[in-house]
Amino acid sequence: MPTRHHVLAHPAPPPTHVPLQPDEVSGIDFRHACALYDAGDLAGAADAFGRLCLTYPDRPEAFKALGYMLYLQGQYENASAPLLFASLLDAEDPTPLYFAALSKHRSGDLAAARDIATEARDVALTSRHHAQISTAAQQLIDSL
């Protein structure tokens, strides 16, 4: 399994790994949730990240991680809400928007997928650190 800091850059095939960055959310609790993820326990990791969301409602890292875990479990209809909330908390990171767009696409809401992917692309274009997300979001838009 790749490290948790690997960033997915392409919309297809579906990601097998997503970026997780604690940014000092809760130290031990976040490391425990990441350890569950690293051990392949996606359901346990999702539960742990969900608890972090309740404990730290102002920390985008917890919501991003919860959304990523739900996405990886194929819970596309549930994944978009924490990802969109994370994007409200961290408007400079297009990654949760991109995964929310993928989630909407996989759940069949193509109009929402296009709108969210367009927003992800636009956010990524303003940052030199997210060029891969910009390209991936454009590819998703083109496929819709």
trRosetta pair geometry for C-beta under 8 A, 3 or more apart (Angstrom, degrees):
i j d omega theta_ij theta_ji phi_ij phi_ji
1 17 7.1 142 -173 -88 82 121
1 38 6.8 158 98 -156 140 59
1 40 7.0 -152 -63 -70 152 90
2 6 4.4 9 136 -19 132 154
2 16 7.8 103 18 97 110 99
2 17 4.9 -64 59 -50 112 174
3 6 5.7 129 68 -29 70 92
4 17 7.3 -143 -118 -169 42 105
4 18 8.0 -3 -159 82 71 53
4 19 7.2 99 156 -149 65 35
4 20 4.4 -38 165 43 117 109
4 34 5.9 -70 -34 -155 174 106
4 37 6.5 75 -103 107 127 130
4 38 6.4 -76 -47 -76 115 93
5 19 6.1 33 -151 -137 38 82
5 20 7.2 -89 -77 55 50 61
5 21 6.9 72 -114 -79 86 85
6 17 5.1 31 73 118 123 133
6 19 6.8 -141 79 -82 38 71
7 19 4.8 7 -95 -58 73 124
7 95 7.3 -93 -146 -110 105 132
7 132 6.8 114 119 78 120 143
8 15 4.2 -51 -94 -108 158 124
8 17 6.7 163 -59 80 100 67
8 18 6.2 -40 -6 -105 119 59
8 19 7.5 -133 7 -22 75 86
8 136 7.6 92 128 -116 81 167
9 132 3.7 -63 -132 176 111 126
9 133 7.2 -101 -130 -63 64 47
9 135 7.2 19 176 71 96 112
9 136 5.6 -164 171 -51 48 127
10 13 7.9 41 106 28 111 44
10 136 5.5 -155 -113 -111 24 108
10 139 7.2 -20 -149 66 68 158
11 98 7.9 -128 -92 -178 90 102
11 102 6.3 -170 -145 -96 89 109
11 136 5.1 146 -40 -174 82 91
11 137 7.8 125 -63 -83 119 27
11 139 5.4 -165 13 95 122 111
11 140 4.5 156 -95 -70 160 96
11 143 7.2 -152 96 14 148 145
12 143 7.9 112 -20 -82 129 168
14 102 7.5 132 -126 177 81 130
14 106 7.6 57 -102 -87 124 136
15 18 5.6 80 133 -67 147 82
15 71 7.4 30 56 127 113 122
15 72 7.1 -72 94 -92 93 86
15 99 7.8 -49 16 -110 142 103
15 102 7.9 54 -1 143 105 170
16 72 7.7 82 -151 -133 32 104
18 68 3.9 -156 93 -153 155 127
18 71 7.1 84 -51 71 152 128
18 72 6.7 -125 -5 -54 119 116
18 99 6.9 40 -129 -93 135 145
19 64 8.0 -34 90 152 84 129
19 68 7.7 -141 56 -99 48 155
19 95 6.3 -46 46 -169 126 160
20 34 5.9 168 122 -110 147 103
20 37 6.8 107 -28 84 163 167
20 61 7.7 84 -166 -170 66 93
20 64 7.5 165 -117 109 60 106
20 65 5.2 60 -126 -105 103 103
20 68 6.9 -140 -74 63 90 158
21 61 6.1 -107 85 -125 68 115
22 25 5.2 -114 -171 11 74 96
22 26 7.9 -112 -164 36 107 56
22 27 7.8 100 169 -82 141 25
22 30 4.4 113 -129 138 113 147
22 31 7.2 -4 -87 -61 152 65
22 34 7.1 -66 -63 -41 110 138
22 61 6.0 96 -150 166 25 153
23 59 7.6 176 86 -161 113 104
23 61 5.0 -172 38 -53 111 144
24 27 6.9 6 -150 -58 61 73
25 29 7.5 -96 108 80 100 101
25 30 4.5 114 63 -67 112 140
25 52 6.2 36 149 -171 135 129
25 56 5.8 172 -169 71 92 170
25 59 5.0 112 -127 170 96 154
25 61 4.9 -128 -63 76 125 129
25 62 5.7 138 -151 -53 146 93
26 29 3.9 -22 114 51 129 114
26 30 4.8 138 53 -25 81 94
26 52 6.0 -142 6 -129 140 106
26 55 6.9 43 -86 104 147 136
26 56 6.3 -141 -53 -32 111 139
26 62 8.0 51 -7 -77 114 118
27 30 6.4 111 46 31 12 100
27 31 6.6 -26 160 -7 44 110
28 31 5.7 -59 -144 40 28 110
28 32 6.2 32 156 -24 65 105
29 32 5.7 -53 -149 32 29 113
29 33 6.6 28 153 -16 63 104
29 48 7.2 -179 179 -177 79 99
29 51 7.5 -118 -170 101 125 111
29 52 5.9 153 134 -89 122 102
29 55 7.4 -27 139 62 170 159
30 33 5.7 -52 -150 36 35 111
30 34 6.3 34 151 -17 66 106
30 52 6.4 80 -85 -112 75 150
30 61 7.4 11 -129 123 136 127
30 62 7.6 -104 -101 -87 101 83
31 34 5.5 -54 -145 40 33 112
31 35 6.2 40 152 -25 65 103
32 35 5.6 -51 -148 32 31 114
32 36 6.7 34 151 -19 62 100
32 48 6.1 -144 108 -154 95 146
33 36 5.7 -50 -155 31 34 113
33 37 6.6 35 147 -17 63 105
33 45 5.3 98 -175 -148 74 70
33 48 3.5 -172 -101 115 92 127
33 49 5.1 117 -165 -59 145 72
33 52 6.4 -58 -36 -23 156 134
33 65 6.7 77 132 145 134 146
34 37 5.4 -53 -151 37 37 115
34 38 6.1 37 151 -20 69 105
34 45 7.5 71 -93 -133 18 114
34 65 8.0 -78 -78 -140 77 141
35 38 5.6 -50 -142 38 32 112
35 39 6.2 29 155 -16 64 108
36 39 5.8 -60 -148 40 28 108
36 41 4.4 -77 -174 74 84 112
36 44 4.2 -129 -164 106 135 109
36 45 4.0 -179 100 -70 109 76
36 48 5.8 142 22 5 148 144
37 40 7.8 58 176 -59 30 15
37 41 7.2 -89 -72 63 24 65
37 42 6.8 57 -121 -102 67 54
37 45 3.9 83 -65 -110 79 155
37 65 7.9 -97 -58 -166 150 107
37 69 6.8 -105 -101 -96 109 106
41 44 3.8 -2 143 33 119 121
41 45 5.9 137 97 -23 75 87
42 45 5.5 -55 -143 39 31 112
42 46 6.2 35 155 -23 66 104
42 69 5.5 163 -169 -160 82 87
42 72 5.5 -137 -134 101 139 116
42 73 5.0 171 130 -70 134 98
43 46 5.7 -50 -146 33 30 112
43 47 6.5 31 153 -18 62 103
43 73 6.7 96 -73 -105 69 141
44 47 5.7 -52 -150 35 32 112
44 48 6.3 30 152 -17 65 107
45 48 5.6 -56 -146 39 33 111
45 49 6.1 28 156 -15 68 107
45 65 7.6 -108 161 163 102 105
45 69 5.0 -161 104 -115 103 137
46 49 5.9 -56 -142 41 29 107
46 50 6.1 37 153 -25 63 107
46 66 6.2 87 -149 -144 68 66
46 69 3.8 -173 -81 126 83 135
46 70 5.9 105 -127 -62 129 67
46 73 6.6 -32 -46 -18 147 143
47 50 5.5 -54 -148 34 28 116
47 51 6.6 30 153 -19 63 102
48 51 5.8 -51 -154 32 32 111
48 52 6.7 34 147 -18 63 103
49 52 5.3 -50 -150 35 39 116
49 53 6.6 48 148 -26 66 97
49 62 5.8 165 -167 -165 78 70
49 65 4.4 -144 -129 108 139 107
49 66 4.0 -172 123 -73 118 74
49 69 5.8 161 29 3 143 142
50 53 5.5 -46 -153 26 35 115
50 54 6.9 32 150 -15 63 101
50 66 5.4 106 -72 -122 61 126
51 54 5.7 -53 -154 36 36 111
51 55 6.2 29 151 -14 68 110
52 55 5.6 -60 -141 44 34 108
52 56 5.7 -21 174 31 73 107
52 59 7.4 -72 156 76 99 130
52 62 3.9 -149 118 -131 109 124
52 65 7.5 15 66 65 141 129
52 66 7.7 -161 61 -51 99 108
53 56 7.0 -74 -123 64 18 69
53 57 6.6 55 171 -99 60 59
53 62 4.7 178 -74 134 61 118
53 63 5.6 93 -112 -78 110 69
53 66 5.6 -12 -44 -30 132 152
53 82 6.7 -75 -105 -129 150 121
54 57 7.0 2 -145 -63 21 90
55 62 7.9 -162 58 -121 85 164
56 59 4.0 1 141 12 119 125
56 62 5.4 137 75 -14 110 149
58 89 6.8 158 -169 -134 47 125
59 62 4.9 70 93 3 106 106
59 63 7.4 162 97 -3 61 87
59 89 7.3 73 140 165 9 154
60 63 5.6 -65 -153 45 45 108
60 64 5.8 48 152 -26 78 105
60 86 4.4 101 -160 -155 87 77
60 87 7.9 110 -142 -53 124 19
60 89 3.8 -175 -73 95 99 121
60 90 3.9 -69 -6 -16 177 115
60 93 7.4 143 138 39 148 136
60 96 7.6 -119 -179 -23 108 152
61 64 5.7 -52 -144 35 30 113
61 65 6.2 27 158 -17 64 108
61 86 7.9 119 -51 -137 13 116
62 65 6.0 -58 -149 38 27 109
62 66 6.4 28 154 -19 64 107
63 66 5.6 -50 -143 36 33 112
63 67 6.3 33 157 -17 64 106
63 82 4.4 -160 -165 -177 80 90
63 83 7.2 173 146 -80 92 25
63 85 5.1 -112 -163 90 151 103
63 86 3.8 -172 99 -69 112 93
63 89 6.7 119 34 22 141 139
63 96 7.5 32 114 -127 95 151
64 67 5.9 -62 -154 39 28 110
64 68 6.3 27 152 -19 65 109
64 82 7.5 -155 -61 138 16 99
64 83 6.8 69 -121 -117 51 64
64 86 4.4 127 -62 -150 72 160
64 90 7.7 -21 -51 36 123 137
64 93 7.8 -28 -93 112 140 145
64 95 7.2 44 -146 98 124 110
64 96 5.0 -105 -113 -78 88 118
65 68 5.6 -53 -145 36 32 113
65 69 6.4 32 156 -20 65 104
66 69 5.9 -55 -149 35 30 110
66 70 6.4 27 154 -15 65 107
66 82 4.4 -76 90 160 113 169
67 70 5.8 -56 -147 38 32 109
67 71 6.2 35 154 -22 66 107
67 79 4.9 94 -162 -171 71 74
67 80 7.3 77 -142 -95 114 11
67 81 7.6 -164 -98 69 102 50
67 82 4.0 -157 -58 86 91 100
67 83 3.5 134 -159 -57 161 84
67 86 6.4 -108 1 -1 138 134
67 96 6.1 76 71 -143 154 99
67 99 6.2 121 135 108 115 130
67 100 7.1 -36 -171 -73 142 81
67 103 7.7 -89 -173 -44 99 151
68 71 5.5 -53 -147 36 31 115
68 72 6.3 29 156 -18 65 107
68 79 7.7 96 -67 -151 13 113
68 83 7.8 112 -47 -86 58 105
68 99 6.4 -45 -93 -166 70 168
69 72 5.8 -55 -147 38 30 110
69 73 6.4 25 155 -14 63 109
70 73 5.8 -61 -149 41 31 108
70 75 4.2 -80 -172 75 85 114
70 76 7.8 156 137 -78 93 20
70 78 4.9 -118 -167 99 141 100
70 79 3.8 -175 100 -87 110 80
70 82 7.1 124 12 32 137 124
70 103 8.0 33 107 -117 103 135
71 74 7.9 48 175 -64 31 18
71 75 7.3 -87 -67 61 22 68
71 76 6.7 58 -123 -100 63 61
71 79 4.1 97 -63 -140 74 156
71 83 7.7 54 -45 -53 123 136
71 99 5.5 -70 -72 -178 164 113
71 102 7.0 58 -148 93 129 115
71 103 5.7 -95 -105 -80 99 105
74 106 7.9 -129 -148 154 64 142
75 78 4.3 -24 151 43 110 115
75 79 5.7 133 96 -40 77 91
76 79 5.5 -50 -137 24 32 117
76 80 7.3 36 170 -29 61 95
76 102 7.9 -113 -133 121 108 70
76 103 4.3 171 -160 -158 78 73
76 104 7.6 -172 167 -51 106 18
76 106 4.1 -141 -109 90 158 114
76 107 4.2 -168 112 -51 118 97
77 80 7.2 -50 -163 14 26 105
77 103 7.5 176 -62 168 19 102
77 107 4.7 124 -71 -121 74 145
78 81 6.7 -53 -170 22 46 109
79 82 7.1 -70 -165 43 40 94
79 83 6.1 29 152 -15 74 121
79 99 6.9 -95 152 146 122 102
79 100 7.2 -165 121 -107 86 55
79 103 4.2 -148 80 -114 114 144
80 83 5.6 -70 -147 46 34 112
80 84 5.8 32 161 -22 74 109
80 100 4.4 90 -138 -148 78 83
80 103 4.3 -167 -61 95 88 136
80 104 5.7 71 -91 -55 145 83
80 107 7.7 -90 -20 12 127 141
80 112 7.9 35 -158 139 160 133
80 116 7.7 -89 -147 -96 116 170
81 84 6.0 -56 -143 36 25 106
81 85 6.4 24 158 -16 62 108
82 85 5.5 -54 -144 40 35 113
82 86 6.2 43 153 -25 66 103
83 86 5.6 -49 -149 32 31 114
83 87 6.7 33 151 -20 62 102
83 96 4.1 -177 -165 -176 79 92
83 97 7.2 164 152 -73 103 25
83 99 5.3 -136 -131 87 149 101
83 100 4.0 -172 104 -65 129 96
83 103 6.8 155 24 5 148 143
84 87 5.6 -50 -151 32 36 113
84 88 6.9 40 148 -21 63 98
84 96 7.3 -170 -63 140 23 110
84 97 7.5 73 -104 -102 59 63
84 100 5.2 101 -58 -121 79 155
84 116 7.6 -81 -94 -124 102 127
85 88 5.6 -49 -157 29 38 113
85 89 6.7 31 149 -13 66 105
86 89 5.7 -60 -152 41 36 109
86 90 6.1 -20 165 31 73 103
86 93 7.8 -55 141 79 100 122
86 96 4.3 -157 86 -115 121 171
87 90 6.7 -75 -129 67 28 69
87 91 6.6 68 170 -105 65 48
87 93 7.2 -132 -115 77 66 80
87 94 7.9 39 -123 -126 112 33
87 96 4.8 -152 -56 86 88 116
87 97 4.9 82 -101 -59 147 88
87 100 7.1 -72 -18 -6 135 144
87 123 7.9 -118 -155 -55 112 170
88 91 7.0 7 -147 -70 23 85
90 93 4.7 8 130 21 116 113
90 96 7.5 101 67 13 108 131
91 123 7.1 -140 169 -127 64 126
92 123 7.0 170 -151 -173 27 106
92 126 7.8 -105 -138 94 75 115
92 127 6.4 108 -179 -71 88 136
93 96 6.4 61 110 7 105 93
93 123 7.5 12 92 147 16 134
93 130 7.4 162 -144 -80 49 141
94 97 5.1 -62 -162 46 60 117
94 98 5.8 66 141 -30 85 101
94 119 7.9 -179 -134 124 94 67
94 120 4.3 110 -175 -161 103 70
94 121 7.4 118 -160 -52 148 15
94 123 3.9 163 -81 88 100 113
94 124 4.1 -69 20 -57 162 85
94 127 7.4 -164 -8 34 108 128
94 130 5.2 117 31 172 114 153
94 133 4.7 149 90 129 117 144
94 134 7.3 68 76 -65 165 65
94 137 7.0 -68 159 -43 131 145
95 98 5.6 -52 -147 32 32 114
95 99 6.6 23 159 -10 66 104
95 120 7.9 105 -69 -146 11 112
95 130 7.3 -130 -46 -128 81 119
95 133 5.9 -105 -81 -101 62 144
96 99 5.8 -56 -146 42 36 106
96 100 6.1 42 152 -23 67 105
97 100 5.5 -53 -146 36 32 114
97 101 6.4 35 152 -21 64 103
97 116 5.6 -164 -173 177 82 87
97 117 7.7 153 144 -97 92 28
97 119 5.4 -117 -166 100 142 100
97 120 3.6 -177 108 -83 112 90
97 123 6.3 112 25 27 153 142
97 137 7.8 14 109 -105 102 135
98 101 5.7 -53 -153 33 30 112
98 102 6.6 30 149 -16 63 103
98 117 7.0 63 -123 -119 57 67
98 120 4.3 130 -66 -161 68 154
98 124 7.8 50 -57 -49 119 130
98 133 5.2 -118 -50 -156 149 102
98 136 6.3 50 -153 98 136 117
98 137 5.4 -103 -109 -77 98 99
98 140 7.6 152 -153 4 81 152
99 102 5.4 -47 -145 37 39 114
99 103 6.2 45 151 -23 65 102
100 103 5.5 -51 -148 34 32 115
100 104 6.4 33 152 -18 65 103
100 116 5.1 -112 104 178 103 148
100 120 7.8 174 50 -60 94 122
101 104 5.7 -51 -147 36 32 110
101 105 6.3 36 151 -21 64 106
101 112 7.9 -163 -122 128 59 70
101 113 4.9 95 -168 -157 71 64
101 114 7.8 116 -148 -51 109 11
101 116 4.0 -168 -80 97 85 105
101 117 3.8 117 -156 -62 156 77
101 120 5.8 -96 -13 -6 136 138
101 137 6.8 80 51 -130 161 89
101 140 5.9 98 130 131 128 154
102 105 5.5 -54 -148 36 32 116
102 106 6.2 28 155 -16 66 107
102 113 7.5 87 -77 -139 14 107
102 140 6.9 -97 -79 -118 73 146
103 106 5.9 -57 -145 39 29 107
103 107 6.2 15 158 -9 65 111
104 107 6.0 -63 -142 45 28 102
104 109 4.4 -74 -170 74 89 104
104 110 7.6 154 136 -85 95 18
104 112 4.3 -125 -160 99 146 105
104 113 3.9 -169 98 -71 107 76
104 116 6.0 125 12 25 145 139
105 108 7.9 60 174 -54 26 15
105 109 7.6 -85 -68 64 24 61
105 110 6.5 57 -119 -106 64 60
105 113 3.9 97 -64 -127 76 151
105 117 7.9 46 -48 -46 120 126
105 140 6.8 -111 -55 -164 154 112
105 144 7.0 -109 -112 -88 110 109
109 112 4.2 3 137 33 117 116
109 113 6.0 143 96 -26 70 88
110 113 5.2 -52 -143 35 34 118
110 114 6.3 37 157 -21 67 101
110 144 5.3 158 -169 -153 100 107
111 114 5.9 -53 -152 33 30 110
111 115 6.5 27 152 -15 63 107
112 115 5.6 -56 -147 39 35 111
112 116 6.0 26 159 -14 70 110
113 116 6.1 -60 -142 42 25 104
113 117 5.9 25 159 -18 64 112
113 140 7.1 -117 163 160 103 115
113 144 6.0 180 99 -100 113 142
114 117 5.8 -57 -141 40 26 110
114 118 6.2 30 157 -23 62 107
114 141 6.0 89 -140 -128 74 74
114 144 4.7 -158 -78 107 100 158
115 118 5.8 -56 -152 33 27 113
115 119 6.7 25 151 -15 62 105
116 119 5.6 -52 -151 37 35 112
116 120 6.3 40 149 -22 66 103
117 120 5.4 -49 -146 35 35 115
117 121 6.3 38 153 -20 65 102
117 137 4.7 168 -171 -163 80 86
117 138 8.0 163 158 -67 108 21
117 140 4.5 -137 -132 96 146 121
117 141 4.9 -173 116 -63 128 83
117 144 7.4 164 34 -11 149 141
118 121 5.7 -51 -148 35 31 112
118 122 6.4 30 153 -18 64 107
118 137 7.5 162 -76 161 18 116
118 141 6.0 92 -71 -100 73 130
119 122 5.7 -55 -146 38 32 111
119 123 6.3 31 156 -17 66 105
120 123 5.9 -56 -147 38 29 108
120 124 6.1 28 154 -19 64 110
120 133 6.3 -109 165 160 103 107
120 134 7.9 -169 131 -97 76 44
120 137 4.3 -166 97 -108 109 143
121 124 5.7 -59 -146 39 29 111
121 125 6.3 34 155 -27 65 104
121 133 7.8 -162 -97 129 45 77
121 134 5.3 87 -146 -143 67 64
121 137 3.8 -159 -64 104 84 130
121 138 5.4 99 -116 -59 135 73
121 141 6.7 -32 -29 -24 146 137
122 125 5.7 -49 -148 27 30 114
122 126 7.3 27 154 -17 59 102
123 126 6.2 -62 -164 31 35 108
123 127 7.1 5 151 2 66 113
123 130 7.3 -20 117 93 81 158
124 127 6.1 -78 -153 48 37 97
124 130 4.0 -122 -137 120 82 115
124 131 6.9 141 166 -95 105 20
124 133 4.3 -156 -104 90 140 101
124 134 3.5 -164 113 -63 127 82
124 137 6.3 164 13 13 142 137
125 134 5.3 110 -65 -119 66 134
127 130 4.5 49 85 19 117 106
128 131 6.8 -4 -165 -42 44 103
130 133 4.4 -34 -179 35 95 119
130 134 6.2 107 122 -27 83 90
131 134 5.4 -51 -152 32 37 117
131 135 6.5 35 153 -16 67 103
132 135 5.8 -53 -150 37 34 110
132 136 6.2 31 153 -16 67 108
133 136 5.6 -55 -141 42 33 110
133 137 5.9 34 157 -21 67 107
134 137 5.9 -55 -144 37 25 109
134 138 6.4 25 155 -18 61 106
135 138 5.8 -56 -150 35 29 111
135 139 6.5 31 152 -19 63 105
136 139 5.6 -53 -151 35 34 113
136 140 6.5 35 151 -19 65 103
137 140 5.6 -52 -151 35 35 113
137 141 6.4 39 150 -20 66 103
138 141 5.5 -50 -147 35 35 114
138 142 6.3 35 154 -19 65 106
139 142 5.7 -54 -147 38 31 112
139 143 6.4 29 154 -21 63 107
140 143 5.7 -59 -149 34 32 110
140 144 6.7 32 154 -26 64 105
141 144 6.0 -60 -155 26 32 111
